[in-house]
Amino acid sequence: MFEGGHFPYWIFIFLMMTGLYVVISRDNLIKKIIGLNIFQVSVIMFYIAMGEVTGGTAPIEAEGVTVFSNPVPHVLMLTAIVVGVATSAVALSLVVRINEAYGTIEEDELREVEREEEA
């Protein structure tokens, strides 16, 4: 684990709650995507921190080595980063398309436009 005890985990929790707050409290679609990215980064950092083994080495069999670090969490988070970048790109392209179609990226204004179209 980290030398600082549980302090890094409090940082991860703070980042998670910050990302969640941004997603919930903002009406701007770009800000919501940024909040989701902050949340995602905090989860990735948390998993990488959990995969660390004190005194562990790379999982290569060598004489005298008994403690190994598991590379699977790190590999999974590398995949999560790639998926997150692709998801963010799709979300941003959708926001651009929404802006072209409706002239705004504010959620409350989009709801008003939808109500006007229904009437």
C-alpha positions as CSV (number, residue, x, y, z in Angstrom):
1,M,0.0,0.0,0.0
2,F,0.9,3.6,0.0
3,E,3.3,5.0,2.5
4,G,0.8,7.7,3.5
5,G,-1.7,5.2,4.9
6,H,-5.3,5.9,3.7
7,F,-4.7,9.5,2.6
8,P,-4.6,8.7,-1.2
9,Y,-7.9,6.9,-0.9
10,W,-9.5,10.1,0.5
11,I,-8.2,12.0,-2.5
12,F,-9.8,9.4,-4.8
13,I,-13.1,9.8,-2.9
14,F,-12.9,13.6,-3.1
15,L,-12.3,13.3,-6.9
16,M,-15.3,10.9,-7.2
17,M,-17.6,13.2,-5.3
18,T,-16.4,16.2,-7.3
19,G,-17.1,14.4,-10.6
20,L,-20.5,13.3,-9.4
21,Y,-21.4,16.8,-8.2
22,V,-20.4,18.3,-11.5
23,V,-22.6,15.8,-13.4
24,I,-25.6,16.4,-11.1
25,S,-25.4,20.2,-10.7
26,R,-24.5,21.5,-14.1
27,D,-26.9,21.9,-17.1
28,N,-24.1,22.4,-19.6
29,L,-23.5,19.2,-21.5
30,I,-19.8,19.8,-21.9
31,K,-19.4,20.3,-18.2
32,K,-21.3,17.0,-17.6
33,I,-18.8,15.2,-19.8
34,I,-15.9,16.8,-17.9
35,G,-17.5,15.6,-14.6
36,L,-17.9,12.1,-16.0
37,N,-14.2,12.1,-17.0
38,I,-13.2,13.3,-13.5
39,F,-15.2,10.5,-12.0
40,Q,-13.6,8.0,-14.4
41,V,-10.1,9.1,-13.6
42,S,-10.7,8.8,-9.9
43,V,-12.0,5.2,-10.3
44,I,-9.0,4.3,-12.5
45,M,-6.5,5.7,-9.9
46,F,-8.3,3.8,-7.2
47,Y,-8.0,0.5,-9.0
48,I,-4.3,1.1,-9.8
49,A,-3.7,1.9,-6.1
50,M,-5.5,-1.2,-5.0
51,G,-3.3,-3.3,-7.4
52,E,-0.1,-2.3,-5.7
53,V,1.6,-4.9,-3.5
54,T,4.2,-3.7,-1.0
55,G,7.5,-5.4,-1.8
56,G,6.0,-7.1,-4.9
57,T,7.9,-7.5,-8.1
58,A,6.9,-8.2,-11.7
59,P,5.3,-11.6,-12.1
60,I,8.4,-13.2,-13.6
61,E,9.6,-16.3,-11.8
62,A,13.1,-15.7,-10.4
63,E,15.1,-17.4,-7.7
64,G,14.4,-15.9,-4.2
65,V,11.3,-13.9,-5.3
66,T,8.2,-14.8,-3.4
67,V,5.9,-11.7,-3.6
68,F,4.5,-10.8,-6.9
69,S,2.3,-7.9,-8.0
70,N,-0.8,-8.7,-10.0
71,P,-0.7,-7.0,-13.4
72,V,-4.4,-7.6,-14.2
73,P,-5.8,-4.5,-12.5
74,H,-3.3,-2.3,-14.4
75,V,-4.1,-4.0,-17.7
76,L,-7.9,-3.6,-17.1
77,M,-7.4,0.1,-16.3
78,L,-5.4,0.6,-19.4
79,T,-8.4,-0.8,-21.3
80,A,-10.8,1.4,-19.3
81,I,-8.7,4.5,-20.3
82,V,-9.0,3.6,-24.0
83,V,-12.8,3.0,-23.7
84,G,-13.1,6.3,-21.7
85,V,-11.4,8.3,-24.4
86,A,-13.6,6.7,-27.1
87,T,-16.7,7.4,-25.1
88,S,-15.7,11.0,-24.5
89,A,-15.1,11.5,-28.2
90,V,-18.5,10.1,-29.0
91,A,-20.2,12.2,-26.3
92,L,-18.5,15.4,-27.6
93,S,-19.5,14.6,-31.2
94,L,-23.1,14.2,-30.0
95,V,-22.9,17.5,-28.2
96,V,-21.6,19.2,-31.4
97,R,-24.5,17.7,-33.3
98,I,-27.0,18.8,-30.7
99,N,-25.6,22.3,-30.8
100,E,-26.0,22.3,-34.6
101,A,-29.6,21.1,-34.5
102,Y,-30.9,23.1,-31.5
103,G,-28.5,26.0,-31.2
104,T,-27.7,25.3,-27.5
105,I,-26.0,22.8,-25.2
106,E,-27.8,23.8,-22.0
107,E,-30.1,21.0,-20.8
108,D,-32.9,23.3,-19.6
109,E,-33.0,25.1,-22.9
110,L,-33.2,21.8,-24.7
111,R,-36.1,20.8,-22.6
112,E,-37.9,24.0,-23.5
113,V,-37.3,23.4,-27.2
114,E,-38.7,19.9,-26.8
115,R,-41.8,21.2,-25.1
116,E,-42.3,23.8,-27.9
117,E,-42.0,21.1,-30.6
118,E,-44.5,18.9,-28.8
119,A,-47.1,21.7,-28.7
